[in-house]
Amino acid sequence: MEFDFSNILFSLADMIKQKLIQYDDLNGLNQLKLSKIKAMSMF
C-alpha cells in the first residue's frame, strides 16, 4: 500500500476496510481522528 500523508486518515480507513489493520492498532490516536477514521471506514 502506498501512503499519501496528506490523506492519511483515508488511507487508514481503507486499510481497516481491507482488514489490513484493526481499530485496536490505532490505540493512542487522537479521539477526533479516530472518530473520523471509523466513519470513513463504514463506506
ChimeraX commands (.cxc) that place a marker at each C-alpha (Angstrom):
marker #1 position 0.00,0.00,0.00 radius 0.5
marker #1 position 1.30,3.43,-0.88 radius 0.5
marker #1 position 0.79,6.17,1.70 radius 0.5
marker #1 position -0.20,9.70,0.86 radius 0.5
marker #1 position 0.49,11.58,4.08 radius 0.5
marker #1 position -1.88,14.40,3.13 radius 0.5
marker #1 position -4.71,11.84,3.20 radius 0.5
marker #1 position -3.51,9.52,5.97 radius 0.5
marker #1 position -6.96,9.25,7.56 radius 0.5
marker #1 position -8.41,7.99,4.27 radius 0.5
marker #1 position -5.52,5.54,3.96 radius 0.5
marker #1 position -6.09,4.19,7.47 radius 0.5
marker #1 position -9.83,3.88,6.87 radius 0.5
marker #1 position -9.15,1.99,3.64 radius 0.5
marker #1 position -6.73,-0.33,5.44 radius 0.5
marker #1 position -9.44,-1.09,8.01 radius 0.5
marker #1 position -11.92,-1.86,5.23 radius 0.5
marker #1 position -9.40,-4.23,3.64 radius 0.5
marker #1 position -8.83,-5.84,7.06 radius 0.5
marker #1 position -5.12,-5.00,6.97 radius 0.5
marker #1 position -5.37,-3.30,10.37 radius 0.5
marker #1 position -7.92,-3.17,13.19 radius 0.5
marker #1 position -9.18,-0.30,15.31 radius 0.5
marker #1 position -7.06,-1.57,18.21 radius 0.5
marker #1 position -3.96,-0.93,16.09 radius 0.5
marker #1 position -4.79,2.78,16.22 radius 0.5
marker #1 position -4.62,2.94,20.01 radius 0.5
marker #1 position -3.22,6.28,21.18 radius 0.5
marker #1 position -4.52,8.22,18.21 radius 0.5
marker #1 position -6.36,11.49,18.83 radius 0.5
marker #1 position -10.04,10.73,19.54 radius 0.5
marker #1 position -11.28,13.12,16.84 radius 0.5
marker #1 position -9.07,11.48,14.21 radius 0.5
marker #1 position -10.12,8.03,15.36 radius 0.5
marker #1 position -13.79,9.00,15.05 radius 0.5
marker #1 position -13.20,10.27,11.51 radius 0.5
marker #1 position -11.40,7.07,10.54 radius 0.5
marker #1 position -14.25,4.95,11.93 radius 0.5
marker #1 position -16.83,6.99,9.99 radius 0.5
marker #1 position -14.86,6.82,6.74 radius 0.5
marker #1 position -14.30,3.08,7.04 radius 0.5
marker #1 position -18.05,2.45,7.03 radius 0.5
marker #1 position -18.45,3.47,3.40 radius 0.5
marker link #1:1,2 radius 0.2
marker link #1:2,3 radius 0.2
marker link #1:3,4 radius 0.2
marker link #1:4,5 radius 0.2
marker link #1:5,6 radius 0.2
marker link #1:6,7 radius 0.2
marker link #1:7,8 radius 0.2
marker link #1:8,9 radius 0.2
marker link #1:9,10 radius 0.2
marker link #1:10,11 radius 0.2
marker link #1:11,12 radius 0.2
marker link #1:12,13 radius 0.2
marker link #1:13,14 radius 0.2
marker link #1:14,15 radius 0.2
marker link #1:15,16 radius 0.2
marker link #1:16,17 radius 0.2
marker link #1:17,18 radius 0.2
marker link #1:18,19 radius 0.2
marker link #1:19,20 radius 0.2
marker link #1:20,21 radius 0.2
marker link #1:21,22 radius 0.2
marker link #1:22,23 radius 0.2
marker link #1:23,24 radius 0.2
marker link #1:24,25 radius 0.2
marker link #1:25,26 radius 0.2
marker link #1:26,27 radius 0.2
marker link #1:27,28 radius 0.2
marker link #1:28,29 radius 0.2
marker link #1:29,30 radius 0.2
marker link #1:30,31 radius 0.2
marker link #1:31,32 radius 0.2
marker link #1:32,33 radius 0.2
marker link #1:33,34 radius 0.2
marker link #1:34,35 radius 0.2
marker link #1:35,36 radius 0.2
marker link #1:36,37 radius 0.2
marker link #1:37,38 radius 0.2
marker link #1:38,39 radius 0.2
marker link #1:39,40 radius 0.2
marker link #1:40,41 radius 0.2
marker link #1:41,42 radius 0.2
marker link #1:42,43 radius 0.2
view
